[in-house]
Amino acid sequence: MRIAVDGMGGDRAPRVVVEGVAEALGHYPGITILLVGHKDKLEPLMREFKLNGDPRVELVHADEAVAMNEPSAAAIRTKKNSSITVAATLVSEGRADAVVSAGHTGAAVAATKVKMRMLPGVDRPGIGLIMPAQEGSFILIDAGANVDSKPIHLAQFAIMGEAFARLAFSTLRPRIGLLSVGEEETKGNDLTKEAFKLLSDMPINFIGNVEGNAIYERIADVVVCDGFVGNIVLKSNESMARAAMYWLKRSLTKNTFRKTSAMLLKNAFRELKAIGDSEEYGGARLLGVNGICIIGHGSSSPRAIRNAIRVAEESVKFGINRHITQNIADAGIGVGL
C-alpha cells in the first residue's frame, strides 16, 4: 500500500512529519511512503532518521507549501505545486492509495476536491472525527469542511458517517443523530428541520435530534451537523478539556494534603488525559472525496503522524469509499436532488 504524506504540512513540519514517517515504517511493514515536499528540506531529515536508501520511502519534490495562515485557495490557485496539491495528485493518478496531511485543513479540502474529485453521488466532502464520550466514542460529521450546508448535504454526511462508524466501531446498524437545539422534530432552524425530514425517510438507523448536552453520553454513534457548527463543537471541546485540566491541577495543588493525595491518584489522571488523546486517533477522515484523505491536527507530534498513516491504511483496507458510494445510491440522495 502506498501512502502520500504531506511533508511540509503542520506547525512543526517537516521534522515531526519525517520522524512520524520513520515511526510508521517501524510499526506497519506493509506500507510504502511517498514523502512530498521540498527535497532540500526533507533530504537532511531523511538522513537523520535513517530513511535514505529505504526502499519503502520515495521522496517526491514539491517546490511550495501552503502556510497555515494562507487562504485555502492558495493550494490550487497561486501555489499549484504545493506539497498538499502534489500529494493529492498522486492519489488521483493512482500512484498512491491515500494522502495524509497535518497542514492547512482548508487547503487539504480544496486540493483533494479539485484533484481527486468527489465520489459518485456526493456533492460535498465532510470531515468525520472520532470524539470521546462517557463510554467509548462517537463520530462527529461535518467537523469543519463546509461553513454552510444544505439539507441534502447533511443527509449525505449521515451516509458517510454511517460507513465510518461501521469501520470504527464494528457495528452493522450505527445510530445516527442530528445535532439540534431540541429533541422534537419541530425544534431547530430551517436547515435541521428539512434535514430531519430527509433523514427520517432514509434506510439508516436515524434516532432523531440530539442536543448538545447529550452527545457525550453516546446516545448516538454518529452526530450529524454542518461544518460551521461542527467546528465550533470541536474547538469548544478542546478548549474545555484544557480548562478542566487547569482547574483540576489548580485545585489539587492548593495545599500539601491535596498535593499528596494527587500523587496517589497519578495513574488515574493519566488515564483521564488519555481518554481525549487526539494523537491516538491520528487524524480526521475527509469523507466523500474519491480517494482516502486523512487530516491531522496542525500541532501533530510524530506519534500523531504515525497514527494518521495507520488510519489511512485501515480506511483503504476497509474500502470505506465503496460502502459510501453504494449507500448513497441505495438512499437515492445523490447530487442534484
Buried (B, 14 or more C-beta within 10 A) or exposed (E): BBBBBBBBBBEBBBBBBBBBBBBBBEEBEEBBBBBBBBBEBBBBBBEEBEBEEBEBBBBBBBEBBBEBEBEBEBBBEEBBEBBBBBBBBBBBEEEBBBBBBBBBBBBBBBBBBBBBEBBBBBBBBBBBBBBBBEEEBBBBBBBBBBEEBBBBBBBBBBBBBBBBBBBBBEEEEBBBBBBBEEEEBEBBEEBBBBBBEBBEEBEBBBBBBBBBEBBBEBBBBBBBBBBEBBBEBBEEBEEEBEEEBEEEEEEBEEEEEEEEEBEEEEEEBEEBEEEBEBBEBBBBBBBBBBBBBBBBBBEBBBBBBBBBBBBBBBBBEBEBBEBBBBBBEEBEBBBEE
